[in-house]
Amino acid sequence: MSSRLIAALTCSALVAAAPAIAHHSVSSEFDYAKKFSFQATVISLRVINPHSVLEVERTNPDGTKTVWKLQTLGAGQLRQRFGPEGAVKPGQVVTVEGLQSRSGNPYGFLENLIMPDGRAVKTYFGDPNGN
């Protein structure tokens, strides 16, 4: 085999494997033993693939504020659950429930979103075993 053909095959294999390497399991980044639930004010929702990001501001018990970033569904799944109007708007007070990042930073994976009208929307159906 020529060295050109080997190089082309190697490059093709690396390009094809990149998406598989980039994707990760929920449990690799988030801790199932560290669940959270709190009320917060919506700052923004970035609707992107593969995971959208909900940014909220939480008022802590001592009165300080912390901005949390919550990974959630992709763009298509958000539209299916919330329709064309979208999920949330900046300024709305919502309750967020999910899994905290393993790093302990204010970053998590959103499992449930409780809307201002009390409607609960499940945004994650997995478990630590990948089921």
N, C-alpha and C positions, 0 to 999 in steps of 0.2 A: 504494500500500500504506500502511496506517496505521502510525503509529510504534509502536503497541502490538504489532502483528504482527511488525514488524522486530525489536523488542526481544525478543520471545518466541523467534523463530527464532535470534537471536544467542546467547541464553542456552542454548538447547537444543544448539546446535553446540558451545559451550564445555564443557558438561557431558558430552557424548558423547565429546569429544576428551581429557578428563582422564585416563582410564586409559591411553591410548596415550602421552601425555606422561610419565606417572609411570613407566612401565616402561622399562627400559634394557637395553642389551646387556651381556654379561659383560665384553667388552673395553673398554667405556667406563669401568669402575670398577676393573678388575683387570688386571694386567700379565702377559701370557703368557710374557714373558721372565724373570719373577721367580717361579720355582716354589719351593715349600718342601716339606719332609718332616721331621717331628720327632715324638717321643713326647711325650705330654702327659696330664695327669689331667683327666678330665671334671669340669666344675663344674656345667653345666646344659645342657639342650637345650630351647629354646623352639620348640614345634611350632606354627607359624603359616603362613599364606599371605600373600604368594605364595612367600616363602622362609623356611624355618626357620633358627634361629641356634644353632649349637653353640658353647658357651663352654668353653674349656680353659685350663689353666694349664701353661705350659712352664717347665722349669728350664733356664736358660741355661748355657753353658759356664763362666761365672764364678760360678755358684751363685745368682744372682739369679733371680727368678721374673717372668714376664710373662704376663698374661691376654690370650689371643687370642679374637676373635669371628670365627666362620667361617660364612658364608652357605651354605646348602645347599638341598636339595629342599623343596618345599611339603609340607603336612601329609598329603595323600592319597598322594603318591609315597613318603614315608617309611613310611607304613603298608603299602604294597604291597611294599616292599623288606624291611622288618623285622618285619612282622606286628603283632598287637595288643600284644605285649609291649614294643614300642618298640625303639629303636636302641641307646642306651647309657644307663648309669646314672651318677649322680654318684659320683666316687671311682675309677671304672675307668680304667686306663691304656690308651690307644689310640695308634695312629700316625695322624697326619693328613697328607695330601698335597694340595696345591692351588696356587692362584695368589694372590700377595700383592697387596694394594691398591696402586693407583698412588700413593697418598699416602705409602706407606712405614710407615704405622701398623700395629700388630699386628691386622690385619683381613684376611681372605682369603676366597676362594671355594673350598670343599671339593670336590676331585675324587675322592679315594679315602679311605675310612675303614677302617683295619685294626683289627679287633676284638681284645680280649684273648686270644681263642682262636686268633688267627692268620688268621681268615677275612677276606678282603678284599672290601669292598663298594664298587663304583663308583657315585659319586653325580653324575657329570657326564660327558656324552658329546659335548660340543661341541668346536669348534675356533675359532681366531681369525677364520675366514672365515664363521662362522655356519652351518656344515654339521653 
